[in-house]
Amino acid sequence: MDNTELSFPFDSVLDENGQDDRLYYSGDFATYFANFISNGVYPNPSTGLKIESINGLVIKAKAGSGFINGYGYVLSEDLEITLNTANASYTRKDIVVLRLDLVNRYIKIYVKEGIPSASPQVPTITRNDDTYELKLAEITIKSATQAITQADILDTRLDNNVCGIVSAVVKTVDTTQLFNQYETYLNQKIEEWKKIQHQQGNEFNNQMTEIENWYTEVKVDITKLQSFDFDNLAELKGTTKTTKFLESGNIEEKIFITADNTKVADRVTAFLSNGDIQVDTKVYERNGVDIMKQVSVLTKFNSDGSISEVVS
């Protein structure tokens, strides 16, 4: 039969040599089906060919079906698989694949074992003229572990780059298991976020305790003095100073606690019309509102060339 143009299925009849004139091969049917059925795992049930932990280093592939390059696969009941023992010093990553083997004429589930390493790499899937693999899951086997959990298994069935879901002949999809999987993942991320938040909260509380102690010491020093040095206060650890040049020509300076932006002190330098300079400085209580101490210094330039300062 001329294979340049192929059409089927038609009944076969004997030719003049007594041979069937319509002889079809499995590859002909596989090519036909591959035209409208995509590779992957069938989505119904949603647990089909899902890899789950059982106990110790034993995992199982859930009953389900798959399709690879026109060839079908059915796992009628759960399949248990025992992984090799963990390395004593290094973690490794294994993958579970659904393998089409055209040489041996079957589709089966296999575990491809990774190499233990300080930076373990995931084994690659094989795709050539004789072998085509779909990756069902990645499994992390930590060093010296005696058992793996479901958290150690990354489900890759939905990843179209390595597996995917069969489409084009399925009208409805059971998404219950997929939703549960996403919900579990979301809850894990929420718990991780809570741990980070708690850690950051502890760090912030420790920092604020240091600031409170620092503020108490500063307050004692300031209340003992008749006047105080604004610039030295701005150089204390944990503070931020801002300077603004106003349209009036005056200068406004403020000091804040860096951690919570609470105002510590402010200073306004005013250049008076008679040539004198007045500097008003305020230091605030810890709430940043109530004034702890206030000092005003008037610098006068006298007609005899002398300079006098009046502190109030």
KATASUL-V587727 format. One record per residue. N is the residue number from 1. SS is DSSP state (a for helix, b for strand, c for the rest). PHI is phi in degrees with one decimal (none if undefined). Layout:
# KATASUL-V587727
((N & SS & PHI) (N & SS & PHI))
This chain:
# KATASUL-V587727
((1 & c & none) (2 & c & -70.1) (3 & c & -89.6) (4 & c & -65.4) (5 & c & -118.5) (6 & c & -125.4) (7 & c & -139.2) (8 & c & -165.3) (9 & c & -95.0) (10 & c & -127.5) (11 & c & -61.2) (12 & c & -91.0) (13 & c & -128.3) (14 & b & -80.4) (15 & c & -84.3) (16 & c & -65.5) (17 & c & -96.8) (18 & c & 78.8) (19 & c & -103.8) (20 & b & -64.9) (21 & c & -91.8) (22 & c & -129.4) (23 & c & -107.0) (24 & c & -109.9) (25 & c & -114.5) (26 & a & -58.0) (27 & a & -63.6) (28 & a & -64.6) (29 & a & -68.9) (30 & a & -62.0) (31 & a & -62.3) (32 & a & -60.8) (33 & a & -66.9) (34 & a & -65.7) (35 & c & -69.4) (36 & c & -133.7) (37 & c & -123.0) (38 & c & -82.1) (39 & c & -65.6) (40 & b & 142.7) (41 & b & -105.5) (42 & c & -67.8) (43 & c & -79.9) (44 & c & -114.7) (45 & c & -75.5) (46 & c & -67.8) (47 & c & -91.5) (48 & c & -56.5) (49 & c & 61.0) (50 & c & -72.2) (51 & b & -95.4) (52 & b & -128.8) (53 & b & -81.7) (54 & b & -113.4) (55 & b & -161.4) (56 & c & 55.9) (57 & c & -104.6) (58 & b & -98.9) (59 & b & -121.6) (60 & b & -142.9) (61 & b & -100.4) (62 & c & -71.6) (63 & c & -56.6) (64 & b & 176.1) (65 & b & -135.7) (66 & b & -140.9) (67 & b & -147.5) (68 & b & -135.4) (69 & c & 49.5) (70 & c & 93.9) (71 & b & -109.5) (72 & b & -98.5) (73 & b & -139.0) (74 & b & -132.4) (75 & b & -108.2) (76 & c & -76.6) (77 & c & -146.4) (78 & c & -55.9) (79 & b & -113.8) (80 & b & -88.2) (81 & b & -135.4) (82 & b & -101.9) (83 & c & -80.1) (84 & c & -70.2) (85 & c & -58.3) (86 & c & -69.4) (87 & c & -72.2) (88 & c & -69.6) (89 & c & -116.5) (90 & c & -128.2) (91 & b & -83.1) (92 & b & -133.0) (93 & b & -123.2) (94 & b & -104.3) (95 & b & -128.7) (96 & b & -108.4) (97 & b & -124.1) (98 & b & -102.0) (99 & b & -110.8) (100 & b & -90.5) (101 & b & -118.2) (102 & c & -75.4) (103 & c & -70.0) (104 & c & -91.9) (105 & c & 62.1) (106 & b & -160.0) (107 & b & -121.9) (108 & b & -140.7) (109 & b & -92.7) (110 & b & -133.0) (111 & b & -106.1) (112 & b & -103.1) (113 & c & -82.8) (114 & c & -85.4) (115 & c & -102.0) (116 & c & -58.6) (117 & b & -163.4) (118 & c & -66.2) (119 & c & -129.5) (120 & c & -64.4) (121 & c & -105.6) (122 & c & -81.0) (123 & c & -57.9) (124 & c & -87.5) (125 & c & -88.4) (126 & c & -101.0) (127 & b & -144.0) (128 & c & -143.8) (129 & c & -65.5) (130 & c & -102.8) (131 & b & -132.1) (132 & b & -141.4) (133 & b & -118.0) (134 & b & -110.3) (135 & b & -86.3) (136 & b & -87.6) (137 & b & -164.8) (138 & b & -111.7) (139 & b & -124.5) (140 & b & -96.0) (141 & b & -106.7) (142 & c & -68.6) (143 & c & -58.3) (144 & c & 62.0) (145 & c & -75.4) (146 & c & -103.8) (147 & c & -156.7) (148 & c & -113.7) (149 & c & -113.8) (150 & a & -63.7) (151 & a & -66.9) (152 & a & -83.7) (153 & b & -109.2) (154 & b & -99.5) (155 & b & -76.7) (156 & c & -110.7) (157 & c & -61.2) (158 & c & -85.4) (159 & c & -81.2) (160 & c & -63.4) (161 & c & -70.8) (162 & c & -122.6) (163 & c & -151.2) (164 & c & 102.6) (165 & b & -108.0) (166 & c & -60.3) (167 & c & -131.5) (168 & c & 89.8) (169 & c & -118.8) (170 & c & -108.6) (171 & c & -93.2) (172 & c & -127.3) (173 & c & -124.6) (174 & c & -78.2) (175 & c & -99.9) (176 & a & -58.0) (177 & a & -65.9) (178 & a & -64.1) (179 & a & -62.7) (180 & a & -60.9) (181 & a & -64.6) (182 & a & -66.1) (183 & a & -64.8) (184 & a & -60.8) (185 & a & -61.0) (186 & a & -62.4) (187 & a & -63.1) (188 & a & -62.4) (189 & a & -65.6) (190 & a & -63.5) (191 & a & -64.2) (192 & a & -62.6) (193 & a & -64.9) (194 & a & -63.8) (195 & a & -63.9) (196 & a & -63.5) (197 & a & -61.2) (198 & a & -63.3) (199 & a & -64.1) (200 & a & -65.7) (201 & a & -63.5) (202 & a & -63.9) (203 & a & -62.9) (204 & a & -65.8) (205 & a & -62.2) (206 & a & -63.0) (207 & a & -64.7) (208 & a & -66.5) (209 & a & -62.8) (210 & a & -61.8) (211 & a & -66.0) (212 & a & -60.7) (213 & a & -64.0) (214 & a & -60.9) (215 & a & -66.3) (216 & a & -62.2) (217 & a & -64.8) (218 & a & -62.7) (219 & a & -60.7) (220 & a & -61.2) (221 & a & -65.2) (222 & a & -68.2) (223 & a & -66.1) (224 & a & -78.3) (225 & c & -96.2) (226 & c & -70.8) (227 & c & -134.9) (228 & c & -147.3) (229 & c & -97.2) (230 & a & -61.5) (231 & a & -66.0) (232 & a & -65.5) (233 & a & -63.5) (234 & a & -68.7) (235 & c & -90.9) (236 & c & -67.4) (237 & c & -62.3) (238 & c & 90.9) (239 & b & -118.3) (240 & b & -129.3) (241 & b & -113.8) (242 & b & -121.7) (243 & b & -130.6) (244 & b & -130.0) (245 & b & -96.9) (246 & c & -81.2) (247 & c & -62.8) (248 & c & -70.3) (249 & c & 97.6) (250 & c & -75.8) (251 & b & -118.6) (252 & b & -115.8) (253 & b & -121.7) (254 & b & -136.5) (255 & b & -119.4) (256 & b & -123.4) (257 & b & -75.2) (258 & c & -59.7) (259 & c & -65.6) (260 & c & -126.0) (261 & c & 62.4) (262 & c & -80.2) (263 & b & -72.4) (264 & b & -98.3) (265 & b & -158.5) (266 & b & -143.1) (267 & b & -141.0) (268 & b & -118.7) (269 & b & -103.4) (270 & b & -111.7) (271 & b & -99.8) (272 & c & -75.9) (273 & c & -66.0) (274 & c & -85.0) (275 & c & 96.4) (276 & c & -75.8) (277 & b & -124.8) (278 & b & -118.9) (279 & b & -118.5) (280 & b & -108.4) (281 & b & -123.2) (282 & b & -129.5) (283 & b & -117.0) (284 & b & -104.7) (285 & c & -66.5) (286 & c & -60.0) (287 & c & -75.3) (288 & c & 76.4) (289 & c & -120.8) (290 & c & -70.6) (291 & b & -84.8) (292 & b & -83.4) (293 & b & -152.8) (294 & b & -137.9) (295 & b & -133.9) (296 & b & -123.1) (297 & b & -119.6) (298 & b & -104.9) (299 & b & -99.5) (300 & b & -109.7) (301 & b & -102.5) (302 & c & -76.3) (303 & c & -68.7) (304 & c & -86.8) (305 & c & 91.8) (306 & c & -87.0) (307 & b & -121.8) (308 & b & -128.2) (309 & b & -122.2) (310 & b & -115.5) (311 & b & -102.7) (312 & c & -139.2))
